[in-house]
Structure formats: structure tokens, C-alpha cells
Amino acid sequence: MLHRRKTLLDNLHNPNFCQHFFYRCLRTKSSHGYGDLCRKNKAEKYGDDEEEEGQIRLFKSIGQHLLTNPRVLDSIVRTSNIKPDDTVLEIGPGTGNLTLKLLEAAKSVVAVEIDNRMAEILRKRAAERGFEDRLNIVNGDALKTVFPKFNLVVANIPYGISSPLLAKLVYGANVSPFRSATLLLQKEFARRLLAKPVDSSVVKIYPKTEIPNVDLDEWWAFTRTCFSKKNKTLGAAFKQKRKLMELMELYKPVGLSEDSNLKWREYDSNGDGDEECDSDDGALIMASAF
Ligand SMILES: C[S@@+](CC[C@H](N)C(=O)[O-])C[C@H]1O[C@@H](n2cnc3c(N)ncnc32)[C@H](O)[C@@H]1O
């Protein structure tokens, strides 16, 4: 299992690994002409940050921004390099603007959508185009659902779950190996993921062929400890006594000597107190370090 998970690791720092593409005009107003479904119930469920777009209510709290620019949609599909025998996983298909394009190119599409209004619209649109037999709609939370088999990922993913979703794709148990993942990300997230300024928010991730010889659980604990506070450099983190003690705890099983323990303690310049944990940054660093 560990071996299989490691084959999914992405070298996101390698310039040949990630490609950046267009970023302007990625999100435009939608006008699907579908009815205003379940407005009251959804507003209660997702909070009051709804926004009317066309005739369907969108909820910013679950990242509902629909992509309607055909040029952008076509570019994403081109970038994905879909082959006729591919099964594509799309997370957050919304009303299906991208899904229908994917279905034109792929053998089949697995679409995981949390909002049953969107899932219904997608189902209807796919049936109108005769695609229903090649579309598997999973109506549920992508973070909790076990994905059916797929071999390629293409998605305009919901911003709010970008980090845990990426971690699930890369490290998740029961996640199929995939050839690449073409993801439309929030620009700020793409910048953090690649650890450099970006002028695009579409990234293409390729699974790594060489597997780093590390224990992923140890690595995860290490990165969480190092990057547990937003906007703090490693240098600043390592000056904290509490942080050093956490690292010492992590290293105990591999037999760090007492001497090095003492040396580390000498770096404790101010030893300030407790910190909040930002697992989002931890997950990102964990993914990008490979
Ligand atoms: C940025 S929109 C993209 C919609 C569509 N793919 C497009 O490009 O027009 C994100 C979609 O993800 C869905 N979504 C949000 N959170 C989700 C989750 N946890 N699991 C599955 N889908 C989710 C939203 O309902 C929304 O349809």
C-alpha cells in the first residue's frame, strides 16, 4: 500500500513537473437558465453567502463559481491530454460545463458533486447529449467519498478544500493511480503549492516515477510541526523551545543523541508559547517537498 501511495508523489518543485497556463477570465457569470431549486434549504445548509448567477443560486461557502468561458474550458481539456480510453475523475462538476467537454474526449467520467441540485442538472444535461451511460455521478463530499476507479484527474476544484483534496489524491488510501491531474486552482493556492510567484492558476501534476525512501507518516508529522504557524519561516520556528521539543519527540524513535538535544536547546532564543495549528500549510508543504 505504501509503495502504491508513493507512486503518486508529485515533485511539485521541479520546473518540468508543473506547467502553468492562462489565468485571466477564468470565472465569468453563468446563465444556465435552470430553475431556482431548493433555494431556502440550501441557504440554510451552506450559510447566507449565496449569490444568484443565471437562475441558479450559488454558494460561495462551498466554492460554487461556474466556469463558462468556452476558450478556457477547451484549453483545460487540451492541457489534460485526454485519451479515448481514459476514465476521468472530475471533482465538483457543478452544472457540467467542463464535464460535457470531458465526455466528448474520454471513455467515461466520474463526477463527484456535493450539491444535489448541481448533480441533477448535470444528469439532465448529460442525458440530453446521450452521455448518460458514460457518466458516473457520485453525489457526495469528495473528501469523504471513496472514488470509483479512474486514471486521470481534471477539475475546477472548490477552493475551500484544495489542500485536503490534493493530499487525498496524492496520499489517499484507495485512490487509483493516475497519469496526471490538471487542476484549476485559486491563484494564491497555486503560488503556495509551487512556492514561487505564478501568473496562472491551472497546474498539471504528474505522479513521480522515482519513489523517495521516506516513511510518509514520519514526514507528515515533521512537516506539520515545522509549518504549524502561518507566515512563519523555518528559522523563526526553530528558535522556539516548544518547536524544538516537538522535533526532538519526533526524532526519538530514530535515536537522536543527547548531545544533539543539548545543542538544539542552545538555539532557543525566546521560546514563546503555544501556537495554532495550520494543517493546510502542512499538507501543502508535505506534497510539494517531494
Ligand atoms: C469551482 S465550482 C466548479 C464547477 C464546475 N466544475 C465549473 O467549472 O463550472 C466547484 C464545485 O464543487 C462543488 N463542491 C464543493 N465542495 C465539494 C465537496 N466537498 N465535494 C464535492 N463537490 C464539492 C460545488 O458544489 C461546485 O459545484
The ligand as an ORCA input file, in Angstrom:
! r2SCAN-3c Opt
* xyz 0 1
  C     -15.465     25.968     -8.571
  S     -17.011     25.078     -8.769
  C     -16.688     24.285    -10.290
  C     -17.927     23.946    -11.060
  C     -17.696     23.423    -12.453
  N     -16.710     22.360    -12.495
  C     -17.262     24.533    -13.378
  O     -16.057     24.607    -13.661
  O     -18.107     25.315    -13.805
  C     -16.818     23.839     -7.527
  C     -17.888     22.771     -7.457
  O     -17.511     21.867     -6.417
  C     -18.651     21.519     -5.655
  N     -18.171     21.155     -4.314
  C     -17.873     21.957     -3.275
  N     -17.418     21.259     -2.232
  C     -17.416     19.965     -2.620
  C     -17.061     18.743     -1.976
  N     -16.597     18.727     -0.721
  N     -17.202     17.591     -2.655
  C     -17.664     17.594     -3.934
  N     -18.024     18.712     -4.590
  C     -17.894     19.882     -3.950
  C     -19.517     22.756     -5.687
  O     -20.869     22.454     -5.409
  C     -19.275     23.240     -7.113
  O     -20.180     22.644     -7.995
*
